[in-house]
Amino acid sequence: MVRVKNWFIKTINSTLGQKMIMSLTGLFLISFLVIHLTGNLMLFKSDDGASFNAYAHFMSTSSFIKLAEIILVLGFGLHIYTSWRLSRYNKQVRPQNYVYSRPDINTSWTARNMGFLGSMLLIFLLIHLYNFWFKYKFQADIPLVNNGDYKDLYLFVKTTFVEEWWISILYIVAMIFLGLHLAHGFESSLQTLGIQHKKYTPMLKRVGLLFAIIVPIGFAIMPFYFLGKWWVGD
């Protein structure tokens, strides 16, 4: 039992173990993006936000969702911490660039800047949580829906994207970063987890690339949608 425990600890602390944790937590967070986007698509229903408000109310009051939020925070935390550990390790192994190295030839820009992309996404995530989750939870002046049972998040989101235009711009730029991060992250995860097959791997890479395009576009459409409604006077 002690040997198994020591082996497990050594494995998760190794470079390969850290990369596997990054891959698994990354794939877990990808599943969250799908769920989050699916819920946000209710913003586009032609019911003055009734469906979206009902969804938001359920997400903020369900005991199951509260438990899921804890797991999600742990997933994000582990993903970010592991990324930091790997970056630190890479700097220790190679504290300065080789004189004749040409990383621009050997790797893509995205692969070389995953740390930068991840940092930008973390900053966006904190701003996003403050503007929508924190304010929805604790800001008292958000209007209530017609029956007065819960806050009108639909109106709040609409007003935020229109009146605080810089948030709309930040949101759109962040989705570009997200797409780049997902595109490389998905391919890197397949490689780390040893999912290599001459028949299926190319297809999985295409699916990952398609996902990295569709999901960020799905999120980016939201500020465009509300800005467009405001522009035409709706």
Residue frames as a rotation matrix with the C-alpha (Angstrom) as fourth column:
MET 1
0.566 0.824 0.000 0.00
0.824 -0.566 0.000 0.00
0.000 0.000 -1.000 0.00
VAL 2
0.450 -0.495 -0.743 2.84
0.141 -0.782 0.607 2.36
-0.882 -0.378 -0.282 0.88
ARG 3
-0.608 -0.711 0.353 4.57
0.418 0.092 0.904 1.55
-0.675 0.697 0.241 -2.43
VAL 4
-0.114 0.674 0.730 1.40
0.980 -0.044 0.194 2.31
0.162 0.738 -0.655 -4.36
LYS 5
0.780 0.421 -0.462 1.00
0.543 -0.822 0.168 5.59
-0.309 -0.382 -0.871 -2.48
ASN 6
0.049 -0.868 -0.495 4.63
0.071 -0.491 0.868 6.61
-0.996 -0.077 0.038 -3.13
TRP 7
-0.641 -0.246 0.727 4.31
0.684 0.247 0.686 5.65
-0.349 0.937 0.010 -6.80
PHE 8
0.319 0.867 0.383 1.13
0.940 -0.341 -0.010 7.71
0.122 0.363 -0.924 -7.13
ILE 9
0.730 -0.073 -0.679 2.71
0.260 -0.890 0.375 10.78
-0.632 -0.450 -0.631 -5.50
LYS 10
-0.352 -0.933 -0.076 5.83
0.158 -0.139 0.978 10.51
-0.923 0.332 0.196 -7.65
THR 11
-0.428 0.244 0.870 3.71
0.893 0.264 0.365 10.10
-0.140 0.933 -0.330 -10.78
ILE 12
0.608 0.772 0.185 1.50
0.789 -0.614 -0.031 13.15
0.090 0.165 -0.982 -10.23
ASN 13
0.670 -0.432 -0.604 4.54
0.022 -0.801 0.598 15.24
-0.742 -0.414 -0.527 -9.30
SER 14
-0.340 -0.784 0.520 6.46
0.617 0.231 0.752 14.24
-0.710 0.576 0.405 -12.42
THR 15
-0.756 0.007 -0.655 6.41
-0.401 -0.795 0.454 16.37
-0.518 0.606 0.604 -15.56
LEU 16
-0.852 0.455 -0.259 4.30
0.001 0.496 0.869 13.78
0.524 0.740 -0.422 -17.37
GLY 17
-0.446 0.697 -0.562 1.93
0.895 0.358 -0.268 13.54
0.015 -0.622 -0.783 -14.41
GLN 18
-0.456 0.223 -0.862 1.52
0.194 -0.920 -0.341 17.32
-0.868 -0.323 0.377 -14.34
LYS 19
-0.862 0.118 -0.494 0.80
-0.502 -0.344 0.794 17.35
-0.077 0.931 0.356 -18.08
MET 20
-0.715 0.636 -0.291 -1.81
0.456 0.739 0.495 14.63
0.530 0.221 -0.819 -17.61
ILE 21
-0.338 0.580 -0.741 -3.48
0.782 -0.265 -0.564 16.67
-0.523 -0.771 -0.364 -14.86
MET 22
-0.648 0.044 -0.760 -3.47
-0.290 -0.937 0.193 19.67
-0.704 0.345 0.621 -17.17
SER 23
-0.906 0.276 -0.320 -5.03
-0.247 0.270 0.931 17.59
0.344 0.922 -0.176 -19.95
LEU 24
-0.555 0.717 -0.422 -7.74
0.757 0.646 0.101 16.01
0.345 -0.263 -0.901 -17.77
THR 25
-0.294 0.446 -0.845 -8.72
0.575 -0.624 -0.529 19.25
-0.764 -0.642 -0.073 -16.04
GLY 26
-0.803 -0.040 -0.594 -8.70
-0.386 -0.724 0.571 20.98
-0.454 0.688 0.566 -19.43
LEU 27
-0.816 0.532 -0.228 -11.09
0.102 0.520 0.848 18.42
0.569 0.669 -0.478 -20.88
PHE 28
-0.368 0.679 -0.635 -13.28
0.923 0.185 -0.338 18.78
-0.112 -0.711 -0.694 -17.78
LEU 29
-0.434 0.153 -0.888 -13.40
0.142 -0.962 -0.235 22.55
-0.889 -0.228 0.396 -18.23
ILE 30
-0.959 0.119 -0.257 -14.30
-0.273 -0.144 0.951 22.05
0.076 0.982 0.170 -21.90
SER 31
-0.535 0.809 -0.243 -17.42
0.723 0.587 0.364 20.16
0.437 0.020 -0.899 -20.77
PHE 32
-0.242 0.412 -0.878 -18.29
0.695 -0.558 -0.453 23.14
-0.677 -0.720 -0.152 -18.56
LEU 33
-0.812 -0.124 -0.570 -18.01
-0.234 -0.827 0.512 25.48
-0.535 0.549 0.643 -21.56
VAL 34
-0.844 0.532 -0.071 -20.56
0.172 0.392 0.904 23.37
0.509 0.750 -0.422 -23.45
ILE 35
-0.206 0.785 -0.584 -23.03
0.974 0.223 -0.044 23.48
0.096 -0.578 -0.811 -20.55
HIS 36
-0.356 -0.006 -0.935 -22.49
0.435 -0.886 -0.160 27.19
-0.827 -0.464 0.318 -19.97
LEU 37
-0.945 -0.023 -0.327 -22.94
-0.268 -0.522 0.810 28.04
-0.189 0.852 0.487 -23.64
THR 38
-0.663 0.744 -0.089 -26.08
0.544 0.559 0.626 25.90
0.515 0.366 -0.775 -23.88
GLY 39
-0.061 0.629 -0.775 -27.65
0.937 -0.232 -0.262 27.84
-0.344 -0.742 -0.575 -21.02
ASN 40
-0.489 -0.223 -0.844 -26.59
0.123 -0.975 0.186 31.19
-0.864 -0.013 0.504 -22.44
LEU 41
-0.960 0.162 0.230 -28.22
0.238 0.028 0.971 30.40
0.151 0.986 -0.065 -25.78
MET 42
-0.126 0.961 -0.247 -31.54
0.991 0.109 -0.080 30.97
-0.050 -0.254 -0.966 -24.00
LEU 43
-0.425 -0.103 -0.899 -30.71
0.253 -0.967 -0.008 34.67
-0.869 -0.231 0.437 -24.23
PHE 44
-0.952 -0.056 -0.300 -31.72
-0.262 -0.354 0.898 34.49
-0.157 0.934 0.322 -27.89
LYS 45
-0.569 0.817 0.092 -35.22
0.823 0.564 0.071 33.12
0.005 0.116 -0.993 -27.28
SER 46
-0.721 0.360 0.593 -37.98
-0.014 -0.862 0.506 35.54
0.693 0.356 0.626 -28.21
ASP 47
0.225 0.810 -0.542 -39.65
0.684 0.265 0.680 35.58
0.694 -0.524 -0.494 -24.79
ASP 48
0.533 -0.070 0.843 -38.19
-0.320 -0.939 0.124 38.78
0.783 -0.336 -0.523 -23.27
GLY 49
-0.398 -0.882 0.252 -35.70
-0.621 0.056 -0.782 36.77
0.676 -0.467 -0.570 -21.24
ALA 50
0.484 0.679 0.552 -38.22
-0.866 0.282 0.413 34.56
0.125 -0.678 0.724 -19.42
SER 51
0.903 -0.157 -0.400 -36.42
0.103 0.983 -0.154 31.29
0.418 0.098 0.903 -20.23
PHE 52
-0.040 -0.997 0.064 -32.99
0.215 -0.071 -0.974 32.70
0.976 -0.025 0.218 -19.45
ASN 53
-0.237 0.004 0.972 -34.15
-0.798 -0.571 -0.192 34.19
0.554 -0.821 0.139 -16.14
ALA 54
0.800 0.555 0.228 -35.73
-0.594 0.674 0.440 30.88
0.090 -0.487 0.869 -15.12
TYR 55
0.646 -0.654 -0.393 -32.49
0.370 0.720 -0.587 29.10
0.667 0.234 0.707 -16.03
ALA 56
-0.286 -0.796 0.533 -30.37
-0.126 -0.520 -0.845 31.64
0.950 -0.309 0.049 -14.09
HIS 57
0.165 0.443 0.881 -32.64
-0.935 -0.216 0.283 31.34
0.315 -0.870 0.378 -11.05
PHE 58
0.971 0.175 -0.166 -32.36
-0.139 0.968 0.209 27.55
0.197 -0.180 0.964 -11.10
MET 59
0.329 -0.930 -0.164 -28.56
0.410 0.297 -0.862 27.71
0.851 0.216 0.479 -11.47
SER 60
-0.411 -0.521 0.748 -28.27
-0.350 -0.668 -0.657 30.06
0.842 -0.532 0.092 -8.50
THR 61
0.058 0.532 0.844 -30.57
-0.991 -0.071 0.114 28.15
0.121 -0.843 0.523 -6.13
SER 62
0.764 0.267 -0.587 -30.13
-0.315 0.949 0.022 24.43
0.563 0.168 0.809 -6.92
SER 63
0.654 -0.522 0.548 -28.16
-0.518 0.220 0.827 22.47
-0.552 -0.824 -0.126 -4.29
PHE 64
0.632 -0.400 0.664 -26.80
0.601 0.794 -0.094 20.20
-0.490 0.458 0.742 -7.03
ILE 65
0.683 -0.358 0.636 -25.50
0.404 -0.540 -0.738 23.21
0.608 0.761 -0.224 -8.99
LYS 66
0.754 -0.419 0.505 -23.87
-0.639 -0.643 0.421 24.62
0.148 -0.641 -0.753 -5.85
LEU 67
0.566 -0.549 0.614 -21.99
-0.024 0.734 0.678 21.33
-0.824 -0.399 0.403 -5.43
ALA 68
0.605 -0.299 0.738 -21.05
0.793 0.302 -0.529 21.40
-0.064 0.905 0.420 -9.12
GLU 69
0.840 -0.283 0.462 -19.73
-0.127 -0.932 -0.339 24.95
0.527 0.226 -0.819 -8.69
ILE 70
0.647 -0.622 0.440 -17.37
-0.563 -0.002 0.826 23.77
-0.513 -0.783 -0.352 -5.95
ILE 71
0.409 -0.466 0.785 -16.05
0.521 0.825 0.218 21.00
-0.749 0.320 0.580 -8.21
LEU 72
0.741 -0.072 0.668 -15.72
0.603 -0.367 -0.708 23.52
0.296 0.927 -0.229 -11.04
VAL 73
0.834 -0.451 0.316 -13.71
-0.523 -0.830 0.193 25.94
0.175 -0.327 -0.929 -8.90
LEU 74
0.446 -0.677 0.586 -11.43
-0.242 0.539 0.807 23.08
-0.862 -0.502 0.076 -7.84
GLY 75
0.523 -0.196 0.830 -11.01
0.762 0.544 -0.352 22.11
-0.382 0.816 0.434 -11.51
PHE 76
0.845 -0.197 0.498 -10.09
0.139 -0.818 -0.558 25.67
0.517 0.541 -0.663 -12.48
GLY 77
0.741 -0.557 0.375 -7.74
-0.641 -0.421 0.642 25.99
-0.200 -0.716 -0.669 -9.50
LEU 78
0.415 -0.578 0.703 -5.96
0.149 0.805 0.574 22.73
-0.898 -0.134 0.420 -10.27
HIS 79
0.640 -0.126 0.758 -5.64
0.769 0.095 -0.633 23.61
0.007 0.987 0.158 -13.96
ILE 80
0.838 -0.303 0.454 -4.17
-0.190 -0.942 -0.278 27.04
0.511 0.147 -0.847 -13.18
TYR 81
0.639 -0.610 0.468 -1.85
-0.594 -0.005 0.805 25.76
-0.489 -0.792 -0.365 -10.43
THR 82
0.464 -0.448 0.764 -0.54
0.474 0.854 0.213 22.93
-0.748 0.263 0.609 -12.61
SER 83
0.763 -0.157 0.627 0.06
0.541 -0.377 -0.752 25.34
0.354 0.913 -0.203 -15.47
TRP 84
0.789 -0.471 0.395 2.08
-0.571 -0.799 0.187 27.56
0.228 -0.373 -0.899 -13.14
ARG 85
0.529 -0.592 0.608 4.13
-0.277 0.557 0.783 24.59
-0.802 -0.583 0.131 -11.91
LEU 86
0.537 -0.295 0.790 4.93
0.751 0.595 -0.288 23.45
-0.385 0.748 0.541 -15.44
SER 87
0.822 -0.222 0.524 5.92
0.167 -0.787 -0.594 26.97
0.544 0.576 -0.610 -16.52
ARG 88
0.705 -0.564 0.431 8.17
-0.690 -0.404 0.600 27.28
-0.164 -0.721 -0.674 -13.49
TYR 89
0.491 -0.498 0.715 9.75
0.147 0.856 0.495 23.90
-0.859 -0.138 0.494 -14.18
ASN 90
0.688 -0.185 0.702 10.41
0.725 0.112 -0.680 24.79
0.047 0.976 0.211 -17.83
LYS 91
0.810 -0.395 0.434 12.17
-0.305 -0.915 -0.264 28.01
0.502 0.082 -0.861 -16.79
GLN 92
0.582 -0.603 0.546 14.32
-0.589 0.151 0.794 26.12
-0.561 -0.783 -0.267 -14.29
VAL 93
0.522 -0.354 0.776 15.31
0.514 0.857 0.046 23.54
-0.681 0.375 0.629 -16.87
ARG 94
-0.121 -0.522 0.844 16.13
0.963 -0.268 -0.028 26.19
0.241 0.810 0.535 -19.48
PRO 95
0.129 0.187 -0.974 16.61
0.710 -0.703 -0.042 29.51
-0.693 -0.686 -0.223 -17.68
GLN 96
-0.061 -0.130 -0.990 17.69
-0.448 -0.883 0.144 31.28
-0.892 0.452 -0.004 -20.88
ASN 97
0.887 0.459 -0.059 16.98
-0.225 0.318 -0.921 30.79
-0.404 0.830 0.385 -24.54
TYR 98
0.185 -0.820 0.542 19.56
0.695 0.499 0.518 29.03
-0.695 0.281 0.662 -26.64
VAL 99
-0.362 -0.434 -0.825 21.53
-0.165 -0.841 0.515 31.38
-0.917 0.322 0.233 -28.87
TYR 100
-0.912 -0.093 -0.400 20.63
-0.407 0.065 0.911 29.55
-0.059 0.994 -0.097 -32.07
SER 101
-0.599 0.751 0.278 17.12
0.535 0.634 -0.558 28.41
-0.596 -0.186 -0.782 -31.12
ARG 102
-0.901 0.412 -0.137 14.36
-0.379 -0.593 0.710 29.19
0.211 0.691 0.691 -33.59
PRO 103
-0.728 0.652 0.211 11.10
0.196 0.493 -0.848 28.46
-0.657 -0.575 -0.487 -31.73
ASP 104
-0.056 0.733 -0.678 9.15
-0.671 -0.531 -0.518 30.20
-0.740 0.426 0.521 -34.47
ILE 105
-0.353 -0.137 -0.925 10.16
-0.864 0.427 0.266 27.39
0.358 0.894 -0.269 -36.83
ASN 106
-0.921 -0.162 -0.355 9.66
-0.052 0.952 -0.300 24.46
0.386 -0.258 -0.885 -34.46
THR 107
-0.559 0.750 -0.354 6.40
0.761 0.295 -0.578 25.49
-0.329 -0.593 -0.735 -32.77
SER 108
0.012 0.676 0.737 3.32
0.739 -0.503 0.449 27.60
0.674 0.538 -0.506 -33.46
TRP 109
-0.569 -0.153 0.808 2.75
-0.232 -0.913 -0.336 31.02
0.789 -0.379 0.484 -31.91
THR 110
0.456 0.843 0.284 -0.13
-0.593 0.050 0.804 29.59
0.664 -0.535 0.522 -29.87
ALA 111
0.662 -0.260 -0.703 2.03
0.488 0.861 0.141 26.78
0.569 -0.436 0.697 -28.45
ARG 112
-0.407 -0.914 -0.007 4.72
0.654 -0.285 -0.701 29.27
0.638 -0.290 0.714 -27.41
ASN 113
-0.802 0.120 0.586 2.21
-0.325 -0.909 -0.259 31.64
0.502 -0.398 0.768 -25.79
MET 114
-0.054 0.809 -0.586 -0.18
0.413 0.552 0.724 29.33
0.909 -0.203 -0.364 -23.95
GLY 115
-0.412 -0.173 -0.894 0.91
0.910 -0.126 -0.395 30.93
-0.044 -0.977 0.210 -20.68
PHE 116
-0.988 0.043 -0.147 0.06
-0.056 -0.995 0.085 34.40
-0.143 0.092 0.985 -21.99
LEU 117
-0.500 0.852 -0.153 -3.29
-0.260 0.021 0.965 33.22
0.826 0.523 0.211 -23.37
GLY 118
-0.077 0.445 -0.892 -4.12
0.748 0.618 0.244 31.46
0.660 -0.648 -0.380 -20.11
SER 119
-0.703 -0.257 -0.663 -3.22
0.662 -0.577 -0.478 34.58
-0.260 -0.775 0.576 -18.09
MET 120
-0.918 0.396 -0.001 -5.42
-0.352 -0.814 0.462 36.78
0.182 0.425 0.887 -20.27
LEU 121
-0.219 0.869 -0.444 -8.29
0.017 0.459 0.888 34.32
0.976 0.187 -0.115 -19.91
LEU 122
-0.295 0.063 -0.953 -7.84
0.918 0.295 -0.265 34.26
0.265 -0.953 -0.144 -16.13
ILE 123
-0.939 -0.052 -0.340 -8.04
0.155 -0.946 -0.284 38.07
-0.307 -0.320 0.896 -15.99
PHE 124
-0.653 0.748 -0.121 -11.15
-0.478 -0.282 0.832 37.96
0.588 0.601 0.542 -18.19
LEU 125
-0.221 0.573 -0.789 -12.68
0.488 0.766 0.419 35.26
0.844 -0.292 -0.449 -16.00
LEU 126
-0.598 -0.063 -0.799 -12.24
0.785 -0.246 -0.568 37.36
-0.161 -0.967 0.197 -12.85
ILE 127
-0.929 0.280 -0.242 -13.78
-0.312 -0.944 0.107 40.43
-0.198 0.175 0.964 -14.55
HIS 128
-0.518 0.752 -0.408 -16.59
-0.274 0.306 0.912 38.29
0.810 0.584 0.048 -15.96
LEU 129
-0.305 0.368 -0.878 -17.38
0.785 0.619 -0.014 36.75
0.539 -0.694 -0.478 -12.56
TYR 130
-0.788 -0.018 -0.615 -17.41
0.453 -0.694 -0.560 40.17
-0.417 -0.720 0.555 -10.93
ASN 131
-0.875 0.398 -0.276 -19.64
-0.481 -0.779 0.403 41.79
-0.055 0.485 0.873 -13.57
PHE 132
-0.247 0.830 -0.500 -22.20
-0.574 0.290 0.766 39.03
0.780 0.477 0.405 -13.90
TRP 133
-0.056 0.238 -0.970 -22.00
0.512 0.840 0.177 36.47
0.857 -0.487 -0.169 -11.06
PHE 134
-0.723 -0.317 -0.614 -21.00
0.688 -0.251 -0.681 38.71
0.062 -0.915 0.400 -8.13
LYS 135
-0.922 0.386 0.023 -23.25
-0.387 -0.922 -0.003 41.61
0.021 -0.012 1.000 -9.06
TYR 136
-0.217 0.873 -0.437 -26.17
-0.336 0.354 0.873 39.27
0.917 0.336 0.216 -9.75
LYS 137
-0.136 0.098 -0.986 -25.73
0.706 0.708 -0.026 37.67
0.696 -0.699 -0.165 -6.33
PHE 138
-0.273 -0.186 -0.944 -25.06
0.944 -0.241 -0.225 40.73
-0.186 -0.952 0.241 -4.21
GLN 139
-0.990 -0.054 0.128 -26.11
0.084 -0.966 0.243 43.90
0.110 0.251 0.962 -6.05
ALA 140
-0.578 0.797 -0.174 -29.44
0.474 0.155 -0.867 45.02
-0.664 -0.583 -0.468 -4.64
ASP 141
-0.211 0.523 -0.826 -30.56
-0.426 -0.810 -0.404 47.42
-0.880 0.266 0.394 -7.39
ILE 142
-0.990 -0.054 -0.132 -31.01
-0.142 0.449 0.882 44.78
0.012 0.892 -0.452 -10.13
PRO 143
-0.281 0.959 -0.025 -34.71
-0.956 -0.277 0.093 44.82
0.082 0.050 0.995 -11.18
LEU 144
-0.556 0.208 0.805 -36.89
-0.201 0.906 -0.373 41.82
-0.806 -0.369 -0.462 -10.41
VAL 145
-0.941 0.320 0.112 -38.82
0.228 0.355 0.907 39.85
0.251 0.879 -0.407 -13.02
ASN 146
-0.436 0.835 0.336 -42.54
-0.322 -0.493 0.808 40.51
0.841 0.244 0.484 -13.37
ASN 147
0.503 0.704 -0.502 -43.67
0.203 0.468 0.860 38.23
0.840 -0.534 0.093 -10.57
GLY 148
0.463 -0.334 0.821 -40.98
-0.716 -0.687 0.124 39.58
0.522 -0.645 -0.557 -8.24
ASP 149
0.999 -0.031 0.019 -39.57
0.015 0.823 0.568 36.20
-0.033 -0.568 0.823 -7.26
TYR 150
0.285 -0.956 0.065 -36.00
0.722 0.258 0.642 36.69
-0.631 -0.136 0.764 -8.53
LYS 151
-0.040 -0.430 -0.902 -33.71
-0.159 -0.889 0.430 39.15
-0.987 0.160 -0.033 -10.28
ASP 152
0.926 0.375 0.038 -33.97
0.022 0.046 -0.999 39.95
-0.376 0.926 0.035 -13.98
LEU 153
0.028 -0.991 0.130 -30.53
0.214 0.133 0.968 38.76
-0.976 0.001 0.216 -15.15
TYR 154
0.093 0.065 0.994 -31.58
0.984 0.146 -0.102 39.03
-0.152 0.987 -0.050 -18.79
LEU 155
0.894 0.286 0.345 -32.16
0.340 -0.934 -0.108 42.79
0.291 0.213 -0.933 -18.46
PHE 156
0.721 -0.678 -0.144 -28.95
-0.176 -0.380 0.908 43.13
-0.670 -0.629 -0.393 -16.46
VAL 157
-0.086 -0.750 0.655 -26.87
0.615 0.478 0.628 41.33
-0.784 0.457 0.420 -19.13
LYS 158
0.339 0.327 0.882 -28.51
0.923 -0.295 -0.246 43.36
0.180 0.898 -0.402 -21.90
THR 159
0.996 0.078 0.050 -27.88
0.063 -0.967 0.246 46.66
0.067 -0.242 -0.968 -20.08
THR 160
0.471 -0.882 -0.005 -24.29
0.020 0.005 1.000 45.74
-0.882 -0.471 0.020 -19.24
PHE 161
-0.120 -0.534 0.837 -23.34
0.845 0.387 0.368 44.85
-0.521 0.751 0.405 -22.81
VAL 162
0.397 0.368 0.841 -24.93
0.815 -0.563 -0.139 48.04
0.422 0.740 -0.523 -24.19
GLU 163
0.971 0.086 0.225 -24.13
-0.013 -0.913 0.407 50.69
0.240 -0.398 -0.885 -21.58
GLU 164
0.444 -0.881 0.165 -20.69
-0.444 -0.056 0.894 49.38
-0.779 -0.470 -0.416 -20.57
TRP 165
0.903 0.046 -0.427 -19.39
-0.426 0.223 -0.877 48.93
0.055 0.974 0.221 -24.11
TRP 166
-0.033 -0.999 -0.028 -15.84
-0.962 0.039 -0.271 48.19
0.272 0.018 -0.962 -22.96
ILE 167
-0.193 0.046 0.980 -17.11
-0.550 0.822 -0.147 44.93
-0.812 -0.568 -0.134 -21.46
SER 168
0.838 0.530 0.130 -18.49
-0.152 0.456 -0.877 43.93
-0.524 0.715 0.463 -24.86
ILE 169
0.595 -0.698 -0.399 -15.11
-0.670 -0.155 -0.726 44.60
0.445 0.699 -0.560 -26.48
LEU 170
-0.321 -0.717 0.618 -13.28
-0.937 0.336 -0.097 42.73
-0.139 -0.610 -0.780 -23.72
TYR 171
0.245 0.539 0.806 -15.68
-0.384 0.817 -0.429 39.81
-0.890 -0.205 0.407 -24.10
ILE 172
0.969 0.164 -0.187 -15.12
-0.225 0.260 -0.939 39.55
-0.105 0.951 0.289 -27.85
VAL 173
0.239 -0.960 -0.145 -11.31
-0.823 -0.122 -0.554 39.82
0.515 0.252 -0.820 -27.59
ALA 174
-0.274 -0.312 0.910 -11.27
-0.845 0.529 -0.073 37.23
-0.459 -0.789 -0.409 -24.80
MET 175
0.646 0.581 0.495 -13.19
-0.257 0.776 -0.576 34.81
-0.719 0.245 0.651 -27.01
ILE 176
0.734 -0.514 -0.444 -10.42
-0.492 0.048 -0.869 35.09
0.468 0.856 -0.217 -29.62
PHE 177
-0.298 -0.856 0.424 -7.92
-0.922 0.143 -0.359 34.16
0.247 -0.498 -0.832 -26.92
LEU 178
0.070 0.416 0.907 -10.19
-0.643 0.714 -0.278 31.31
-0.763 -0.563 0.317 -25.82
GLY 179
0.930 0.317 -0.185 -10.34
-0.331 0.506 -0.797 29.91
-0.159 0.802 0.575 -29.34
LEU 180
0.291 -0.913 -0.285 -6.55
-0.636 0.038 -0.771 29.91
0.715 0.405 -0.570 -29.66
HIS 181
-0.393 -0.407 0.825 -6.15
-0.914 0.273 -0.300 28.37
-0.103 -0.871 -0.479 -26.20
LEU 182
0.398 0.649 0.648 -8.68
-0.523 0.741 -0.420 25.63
-0.753 -0.172 0.635 -26.94
ALA 183
0.842 -0.055 -0.536 -7.24
-0.495 0.313 -0.810 24.82
0.212 0.948 0.237 -30.37
HIS 184
-0.121 -0.967 -0.223 -3.78
-0.625 0.248 -0.740 24.06
0.771 0.050 -0.635 -29.03
GLY 185
-0.406 -0.028 0.913 -4.97
-0.892 0.231 -0.389 22.70
-0.200 -0.973 -0.119 -25.68
PHE 186
0.647 0.720 0.251 -7.21
-0.618 0.688 -0.380 20.07
-0.446 0.091 0.891 -27.24
GLU 187
0.715 -0.440 -0.543 -4.48
-0.319 0.486 -0.814 18.81
0.622 0.755 0.207 -29.58
SER 188
-0.324 -0.890 0.321 -1.91
-0.699 -0.004 -0.715 18.85
0.637 -0.456 -0.621 -26.78
SER 189
-0.020 0.418 0.908 -4.25
-0.912 0.365 -0.188 16.88
-0.410 -0.832 0.374 -24.49
LEU 190
0.913 0.357 -0.198 -4.67
-0.408 0.787 -0.463 14.13
-0.010 0.503 0.864 -27.09
GLN 191
0.294 -0.898 -0.328 -0.90
-0.315 0.233 -0.920 13.87
0.903 0.373 -0.215 -27.38
THR 192
-0.433 -0.475 0.766 -0.33
-0.844 -0.083 -0.529 13.81
0.316 -0.876 -0.365 -23.60
LEU 193
0.167 0.617 0.769 -3.00
-0.799 0.541 -0.261 11.17
-0.578 -0.571 0.584 -23.01
GLY 194
-0.714 -0.605 0.352 -1.52
-0.292 0.714 0.636 9.00
-0.636 0.351 -0.687 -25.74
ILE 195
0.351 0.880 0.321 -4.58
0.155 0.283 -0.946 9.16
-0.924 0.382 -0.038 -27.98
GLN 196
-0.267 -0.550 -0.791 -2.77
-0.782 -0.356 0.511 8.50
-0.563 0.756 -0.335 -31.23
HIS 197
-0.041 0.286 0.957 -4.27
0.408 0.879 -0.245 6.52
-0.912 0.381 -0.153 -34.10
LYS 198
-0.891 -0.451 -0.045 -3.59
0.148 -0.385 0.911 7.11
-0.428 0.805 0.410 -37.78
LYS 199
-0.562 0.754 0.341 -7.29
0.669 0.171 0.723 6.72
0.487 0.634 -0.600 -38.58
TYR 200
0.383 0.868 -0.317 -9.03
0.865 -0.218 0.452 8.51
0.323 -0.447 -0.834 -35.68
THR 201
-0.147 -0.504 -0.851 -6.54
0.796 -0.571 0.201 11.11
-0.587 -0.648 0.485 -34.45
PRO 202
-0.946 -0.192 0.262 -6.84
0.316 -0.730 0.607 13.41
0.075 0.657 0.751 -37.52
MET 203
-0.147 0.971 0.190 -10.63
0.467 -0.101 0.879 13.33
0.872 0.218 -0.438 -37.13
LEU 204
0.394 0.256 -0.883 -10.39
0.919 -0.102 0.380 14.13
0.008 -0.961 -0.276 -33.40
LYS 205
-0.595 -0.678 -0.431 -8.07
0.644 -0.723 0.249 17.04
-0.480 -0.129 0.867 -34.17
ARG 206
-0.787 0.380 0.486 -10.57
0.234 -0.546 0.805 18.41
0.571 0.747 0.340 -36.68
VAL 207
0.278 0.904 -0.324 -13.36
0.679 0.054 0.732 18.06
0.680 -0.423 -0.599 -34.11
GLY 208
0.078 -0.347 -0.934 -11.20
0.921 -0.335 0.201 19.90
-0.382 -0.876 0.294 -31.57
LEU 209
-0.898 -0.438 0.038 -10.48
0.408 -0.799 0.442 22.69
-0.163 0.412 0.896 -34.02
LEU 210
-0.400 0.845 0.356 -14.16
0.334 -0.227 0.915 22.97
0.854 0.484 -0.191 -34.91
PHE 211
0.405 0.498 -0.767 -15.02
0.875 0.030 0.482 23.14
0.263 -0.867 -0.424 -31.21
ALA 212
-0.316 -0.659 -0.683 -12.37
0.791 -0.580 0.194 25.85
-0.524 -0.479 0.705 -30.70
ILE 213
-0.947 0.038 0.319 -14.10
0.194 -0.722 0.664 27.91
0.256 0.691 0.677 -33.40
ILE 214
-0.207 0.977 0.054 -17.80
0.354 0.023 0.935 27.32
0.912 0.212 -0.350 -32.69
VAL 215
0.221 0.330 -0.918 -17.81
0.960 0.094 0.264 27.70
0.173 -0.939 -0.296 -28.89
PRO 216
-0.607 -0.457 -0.651 -15.99
0.592 -0.806 0.014 31.08
-0.531 -0.376 0.759 -28.72
ILE 217
-0.894 0.351 0.277 -18.18
0.033 -0.567 0.823 32.37
0.446 0.745 0.495 -31.57
GLY 218
-0.042 0.930 -0.366 -21.24
0.651 0.304 0.696 31.23
0.758 -0.209 -0.618 -29.63
PHE 219
0.071 -0.007 -0.997 -20.16
0.936 -0.346 0.069 33.30
-0.345 -0.938 -0.018 -26.63
ALA 220
-0.818 -0.505 -0.275 -19.01
0.388 -0.837 0.385 36.28
-0.425 0.209 0.881 -28.72
ILE 221
-0.559 0.682 0.472 -22.39
0.522 -0.152 0.839 36.51
0.644 0.716 -0.271 -30.47
MET 222
0.102 0.684 -0.723 -24.02
0.995 -0.056 0.088 37.62
0.020 -0.728 -0.685 -27.19
PRO 223
-0.258 -0.178 -0.950 -22.55
0.384 -0.921 0.068 41.16
-0.886 -0.347 0.306 -27.01
PHE 224
-0.997 -0.080 0.015 -23.01
0.041 -0.330 0.943 41.52
-0.071 0.940 0.333 -30.78
TYR 225
-0.435 0.901 0.006 -26.66
0.771 0.369 0.519 40.48
0.465 0.231 -0.855 -30.39
PHE 226
0.244 0.559 -0.792 -27.50
0.899 -0.436 -0.030 43.02
-0.362 -0.705 -0.610 -27.69
LEU 227
-0.528 -0.475 -0.704 -25.50
0.147 -0.867 0.475 45.80
-0.837 0.147 0.528 -29.35
GLY 228
-0.946 0.211 0.245 -27.38
0.256 0.026 0.966 45.04
0.198 0.977 -0.079 -32.58
LYS 229
-0.056 0.976 -0.209 -30.75
0.961 0.110 0.255 45.19
0.272 -0.186 -0.944 -30.82
TRP 230
0.079 0.015 -0.997 -29.78
0.607 -0.794 0.036 48.51
-0.791 -0.608 -0.072 -29.27
TRP 231
-0.840 -0.504 -0.202 -28.61
0.134 -0.553 0.822 49.85
-0.526 0.663 0.532 -32.64
VAL 232
-0.760 0.603 0.241 -31.97
0.333 0.045 0.942 49.11
0.557 0.796 -0.235 -34.31
GLY 233
-0.626 0.476 0.618 -33.84
-0.661 -0.744 -0.097 50.50
0.413 -0.469 0.781 -31.30
ASP 234
0.242 0.703 -0.669 -35.21
-0.076 0.701 0.709 47.22
0.967 -0.120 0.223 -29.91
